[in-house]
């Protein structure tokens, strides 16, 4: 089987696991009695990313081939996610969870083992490509784009799939339960994670880099990746990565509840945007898939600084368009534009940053360095950003009960516009600071 196809399939499954719940989890949490904890659920992903990607990167650098670590992490992540599904199933549709503490614990363990897999998937792909004489800047983006396709595929699936009252039978009946509002999103994620676990053990070997001579304690623990902070440019890169990372989970956590809240407004209750939040926001991932293909050109033409600046200013527009839009024409165009610029906001930072880190470090610490990048962005940055965003949203909005088509539903309503403008202002400040302080030592990444 073609090597690029095999790596593309790996990326497809990797992000399909995440796409099943990442953008629609907030709607289910509101129903399950955890609506005021949405920011914490997304912050948990950041908290575990502070140490788990680095820890698993050390294992992949020193003790076990990265594709095998990737597989084992998915086995555990999938098992715990299926536990979340089971708790939801026991509670029933439209019911609050009876054991919220256990649900949070299982979710935490699942994401603790999932978050390192993003960096491990990159490390695995880079290692196999280089082993076979390929160019990571040229050949990795087309492989990575299949990850976005996988993310979109499961977003669409959970948006459109229904399940009957038994909790096991699939149906197309409109009065049944959409996956995007139920615990079934966790079932889809957990099942795909188990599939990827098995697939990882069919991938080519990624032999560990053995260092000759005496190895220090710091090197044996894999902590030498932190020496990258001694280089001013890399230190600034990681610092700004953390600041940009504060934007990453904001729309993942709150775009769904924001769009769905319009169902509580009579004039927007029947609009497509209000009733298909997951499907609408999937335009973001479609844009992401397209933008990934542009990365080789932009990196070679402009270098990492300009590419990162494009990402930062795209976040300003991402939040700003949400702030001025609404589900009716022409306001809904603003939502669509917000989703379109997301491709630049996410890819020109995450994917380009991963390539940049891979090129800036020696082979023996590549997995650890990718873990460090994940720690700064999806760990420290996303944690503080999500918790701060949660405080802002909870200050301006609250969960309220409405009756829609004779059924009681809860929506997060309030002054959303102010929230989005605050997020946009933060991204603008970071963009200006990055332009001033980060000096590009060379034009090409």
Secondary structure as UniProt FT lines:
FT   HELIX           3..19
FT   TURN            20..24
FT   HELIX           25..31
FT   TURN            32..33
FT   HELIX           35..37
FT   HELIX           38..49
FT   TURN            50..51
FT   HELIX           52..62
FT   HELIX           66..91
FT   TURN            93..94
FT   HELIX           100..131
FT   TURN            132..133
FT   HELIX           136..160
FT   STRAND          162..163
FT   TURN            165..166
FT   STRAND          170..171
FT   TURN            174..175
FT   STRAND          177..178
FT   HELIX           179..181
FT   HELIX           184..200
FT   TURN            201..202
FT   HELIX           217..220
FT   TURN            221..222
FT   HELIX           223..230
FT   HELIX           232..245
FT   TURN            246..249
FT   HELIX           250..260
FT   HELIX           261..264
FT   TURN            266..270
FT   HELIX           272..275
FT   HELIX           277..292
FT   TURN            293..294
FT   HELIX           295..302
FT   HELIX           304..324
FT   TURN            329..330
FT   HELIX           331..360
FT   HELIX           363..365
FT   HELIX           366..374
FT   HELIX           375..381
FT   HELIX           382..396
FT   STRAND          397..404
FT   TURN            405..406
FT   STRAND          407..414
FT   HELIX           416..437
//
